[in-house]
Amino acid sequence: FIHWGLSDHKTGAILLMLAACAEAGFSSAARGLAASIGGAKRLNALSTAASVPITIAFIILAAFFGTIFIHEEPPQLDIPVSEFSYFYGISATALVAIIFVADFYCSEFMVKKTGVHSV
């Protein structure tokens, strides 16, 4: 978007709207789909398992190119990739897993408290 003349904040607003529309579409389709595949937990597990390869592909591209965006100059990293520790990778992966689990249980809690159509 930036290369098409849009500013950073307009690009962020567009991406936020696209993400909100995708989440609303997924939530409306998920009600019927969850019943047919065996519940909300199974649907969330399959959805997360499907999003992992896409996210890993972006991570590999970002690591290979230094950034997701294409620049004229190579990126200037504060810490070279060879000096990253395994602890950093494991802790970052654990943090992402905790956030996925917390997001699911917070959503389920809100559905139980406010009803399915309110969330």
VENURBEL-V405835 format. One line per field, one symbol per residue. ss: DSSP state (H for helix, E for strand, C for the rest). phi: phi as a letter, one per 30 degrees, with the letter a starting at -180 (. if undefined). psi: psi as a letter, one per 30 degrees, with the letter a starting at -180 (. if undefined). A space follows every 50 residues. Layout:
BEGIN
ss = ???
phi = ???
psi = ???
END
This chain:
BEGIN
ss = CHHHCCCHHHHHHHHHHHHHHHHHHHHHHHHHHHHHHCCHHHHHHHHHHH HHHHHHHHHHHHHHHCCCCCCCCCCCCCCCHHHCCHHHHHHHHHHHHHHH HHHHHHHHHHHHHHCCCCC
phi = .ddcjdddddddddddddddddddddddddddddddcjjddddddddddd ddddddddddddddciaddcbdcddcddbdddcdcdedddddddddddde dddddddddddddcjdddd
psi = eefggkleeeeeeeeeeeeeeeeeeeeeffeeeeeffgleeeeeeeeeee feeeeeeeeeeeeefflelklelkkjkeklefgkleeeeeeeeeeeeeee eeeeeeeeeeeeefleff.
END
